[in-house]
């Protein structure tokens, strides 16, 4: 079992779960918090884009570096970077401190989430890649599911900055515990490991990886819309902070069952499941933009979350099998994330301006159409007849 304390997969799984919980204590409140300290919607969008900008720049480098310097060291420094980000959010809460915090947060997230995922993928084989990666992602998202409820509750009962304070304390304790997790990997760091382009070139050589990156860019356009504007959309329906937390909970809850989704991916094929899940996810996020009250919004977000659960497992499984065969797992997770985050970066910048001019609801419709068109354009590669994993839809089409 992955969550057996004696398993080599235990520590990276537990670290990722705790890391995500502490991060998502305040993520649903971040746009509200930024607005409370004087940032307008356009500036909030730009500030959010900085996270993705630095993920784009640092992820290939971090992934490449972890392949040679050791996963444990990189994960440790990622937690330290995230702690520094939360401290900067808290005090003195100026535009300058928030911008610097976004930089450290991007580095920390890349180091912890991506590299712990790479470490998990190091230890599993293709026949069980989907199921075990799914279990890891389930535990990782377990923190993301519970944290929005806890964070918004704490903000409502105490004060808006309180979840940030709890997060900082949690990261400090996690860092102390991780200091006991020694790395036995002898670092072999090369100068080119610090060049993000070297990793991107390796990634870009693979046709199927390029295809997944294209779909990833489209899917990531919705992340700033959900993170920044879902709280504002909910508040416009007359609800409070706690209901905002419930919406994030509904969207993430099915990710706890990614272990089961991973088993399905192992049987049916990463490419075909990716195609179907992205189509459904796109339709549901479009319907989110058409809702005009809280309860339909809750249902549509839940259904989108179900589809995203399968998308998440199938995409990582599809790519990690290539990465492991090429002995470049770190390169794959880092480079994919860097390219896919371009969608987040671009839409973070433009979403604030679009929200002011065409309304928040329209943003959800736009990003749904973008991902729907992208995945349909990529369908031939995802259903490549030479890909043995994609037997499900081929048999379905034959019937």
N, C-alpha and C positions, 0 to 999 in steps of 0.2 A: 504493500500500500504506500502511496506517495506521502500520506500524512502520518506515517509511522515514524516516531522520533528516531528510530534506528536507520531509516532510509536516507540515502544520499540526497534525495529530493526534498527532504523535510525542511531543511533550513531555508533554501531559496523560496519554497512555497510559502512558508510562514512569514518570511520577511516581506514578500510581495503583498500578502494579505494585510499585514499590519500597515505597511507603507501606504497602500491604497485607502485603507480606512482613515488614517490620519490626514491624508490629502483631501479626501472627499467629505471630511467634516466641514470644510469651509468652501469647497468648490461651488456648490449651489448658491452660496451667498456672495460669491466673489464680485459679480457684476453689481449687485446691490450695494456692497461695501465700497466699491470704487465710486459709485454714484454718490454715496454718502460723504465722501471726502472731496467732492467737487468735480469729478470727471463727467463730461457730457457723453452721450451715446456714441458719437463719432470717435472721440478720444478713447473710450472704453474698447471699441473695436480694434483700434490701432494697438493699444496696450496688450490686448489678448493676442494679437498677431505676433507679438515679439516672442511669445513662447514657442510658436511653431517655427519662426524664423531661426531661432537658435537650435531647435531640435533638428531642423533641416541641415544646419551647418555642422553640428556636433555628432549626430547619431552615427553617420558612417565611420567617423574617426573613433568614436567610443566602441562601436562593434568590432572594428578592426583591431583596436588596441586590446580589447578583452580576449581576443583569440591568442594573443601573444604575451600579455602581461598577467593574465589570470582573471577569472570572473569575480572571485571573492573581493579582491582589492577594489575593483571598479564599483561593485555594489556598495561597499563600505563608504567610499567617497561620494557616491550618489546620495546616500542618506544624509551625510554631512552637508552636502550642497542644498538639499531640500530644507533642512533645518534652518540654514542661513536665510533661505528665501522667506520662510514663515516669519522669522524675526524681523526681516525688512518690511514685510507687510504690516506688522504690528506697529512699529515705531521707526521713524516719525510719521509714517503714512503720508508721504508727499508723492508727487508725480515721479520725482527722481528715484526715490526709494522703491516705489512700485515697479518701475522699469527695470532696475537692477535685480529686484526679486524675481521678475519674470525670467531673466537670464539664468539665474541659479536654479530656479524651478525646472526649467527645460533641461538643464544638464542633469539635475538630480533624477528626474523622471526617466530620462534616457538610460542613465546608468543602472537604475534599479529595475524598472519593469522590463526593458529590453534584454538586459544581460542576465537577469534571473531566468527569463524565458529561454535564452540561449543555453544556459546551464542545464535546464530541464531537458531541452532537446538533445543535448550531448549524451544523455543517459538512456535514451529510448530508441527503439528500432522502428522501422517503417510499419510493420504489421500492427503495432499498437500506438503509433504516433498520434493519431487523432484522439483516442480515448485518454491517454495519459496527459497529452497537452491540454485536453479539455478539462481534466480534473484540476490541473494546475491553474488554468484560467478561471475555473469555478471558484476556487479558493481565493484567487486574486480579486475576483469580482464580488466575493462575499463581503469584503470590506467596503466596496463601493455601494453595495446594496444597503447596508445598515447605516453607514456613515451619514448620508443625507438626512435620514430621519433624526439621528442623534444630534447632528450639527444644527439643523434648523430648530429643533426643540430647545437646545441650549441657548441659541440666539434669542428665541422668543421669551424664554424664562428669565435669562440673565441680561446679556447685552450682545450687540452684533459682533464684537471682537472676541467674545468668549471662546467660540470654537477654534479660532486661530491660536489662542493661548493654550488650550488643551492639546492642540496638534503639536505645538512647539515642545511641550513637556514630553509628549509621546515620542517624538523623534529623538530627543535627548536620551531617553531611556533605551530606545532601540539601538542607538549608536553605541552606548555603553555595552549592551549585550553583544553587539557584533564585534566589538574589540576582542572578544574571546574566540571568534571564528577565524582561525589562522589560515592563510593561504600557503599551500605546499607547492604551488606552481612557480617555478623559477622564471621570473620575467625575462623575456627575450624581446625587447622593444627595439624596433627599427625606426629610422627616420621617416620612412614612407607611411608608417602607421598613423602619423599625425597629419597626413594629407587625405582629406575626405574624398578627393577625386579618385584616388587609387581604389578605394572600396567601391565607389559608384561604378567604375569601369568594369570591375569584375561582375557586379550585379547586372549591369546593363547588357552583358553579352548573352544572357539567357532570355530567349523569346518569351517564355511563360512568366518569368519574373517581371519582364517589362509590362506584360499584359496585366498582371496583378497590381503593379504599381499604378497603372492608369486607372483601374477600378478603384484603387485605394485613394487616389487623389479626389475622385468624384465623391466617394463615401465620406471623406474627411471635410467636405464643404459644409456638411450639416453640423459638425461638432461645435463651431463657434455660434451657430444659430441656436442650438439647444442650450449650450452653456451660458451664453450671454442673454438671450432673449426669451427663453422659456420661462424664467422667473418673472420677467416683465409681463409676458402674455398671461400667466396665471394671476398675477396681481391685478391685471386689468379686468379679470372676472370677479373681483371682489373678495379673493381669498387671502390668507395670511401666509407667513413664513412656513408654518407647519405643512400646509397644503403643497407648497413648493417642494418640500422634502418628500412628500408622498408621491408627487409626479416623478421625481428622479428615482425613487424607490421602485415604482411600477415599471419604469423603463429598464432598470437594471436587474430586477429580481430573477428573470429567467436565465441570466448569465451564470447563476449559481449552479445550473444544471448543464453546464457545458461538457461535463464528463459524459453524459448520455448523448449529447449532440456529437461528441467526438467519436463515440462508437458507431453512430449512424454514418459519419463521414468516412470511417475506415471501411465500411461495407459498400457505400454508394459512390464514393469518389469525391475528392476535394473540388475538382472543377465544376461538376454538375451541381453540387450542393451550393457552391459559391454563386452560381448563376441564379438558381431558384430563390435563394435567400435574399440576394440583393434586389431582385425584382419585387418581392413581397415587401421588403423593408422600404423600398422607394415609394410604393403605393401607400403604405401606412403613414409615412411622414408627409406625403401630400395631403392625406386626409386630416392630419394634425392641423395643417394650415386652413382647413375648411371648417374646423370646429368653432363654436361660439359660446361654449359653456364648459364648466370644469369636468363633469363626468364623462362626456364624449372624448374630451382631451385625454383623460386618464386611460380610457379604454384603448384609444389609438396608440398612445405611447407604450402601453403594455404589449400590444401586438407587434409594434415596431421592434420592441426589445426582444421578443421571441425570435423574429427573423434575424436580428443582429446577432443573437446567440449562435446561430448556425453559421452566419457569415464569418464571425470572428474565428471560430474553430477551423472551418474549412479553409479560410485564407491562410492562416498560419501553418496548417498541416500541408497544404498544397505547396507552399514555399519552403518549409523547413525540410521536406524530403529532398528537395533539390539542393538546399544548402548543406545538408549532412553528407550527401553523396559527393559534393564538390569540396568538402572539408572547409566550408566557409560560413558556418552557421551565424557567427557574429556579424559577418559582412552582410548576410541576408537580412537579419532583423534590423540592423542599423541603417542600411541603405534603403530598404523598403520604407521604413518609417520616415526617413528624410524626404524621399520623393512624395510619399502619400501626404505628408504634412504640408506640402505646397498648397493643397486644397484648403486646408485649415488657415494657412497664412493669408492667402488671397482673400478668402471670404471673411476673415476677421476684419480686414481693412475695409472691404466694400460693404459689409453687412450693416454697419452703423449708418452709413449714408443712405443705403437702400431702405432701411427701417424708417428713417425720417421721411422719405419721399413716397414710398409705396405701402408702408405699414408692416408691422411685424409678421402678421399671418402670411403675407405673400412670400416671405423669406423661406418658410417651410415648404411651400409649393415649389419654389424655384430649385432648392437643393434636391428635392425628390425627383424632379424631372431630370436634373443633371446626372444623378446616379443611375436612373433608369436607362437613359440613352447610352451612357458609358458601358454598362454591363451588357446590353444587347449588342452593341458594336463589338464587344470582346467575346461574344458567345462562340464563334468558330474556334478560337484558341482554347477556351475553357472546355470545349467538347471535342478537342482534337482526337481523331480516331486512333492516333498512335499512343495516346495516354491511356494505359490500361486501367487507371483508376476510375475513368469516367464511363463505366459500363451502364450505370443506372439510366440516364436519360437516353442513351443510345438504344437500349432495349425498349424503353418507353416509346421512343419515336418509331421504332421498327414495328411496334404493335399498332 
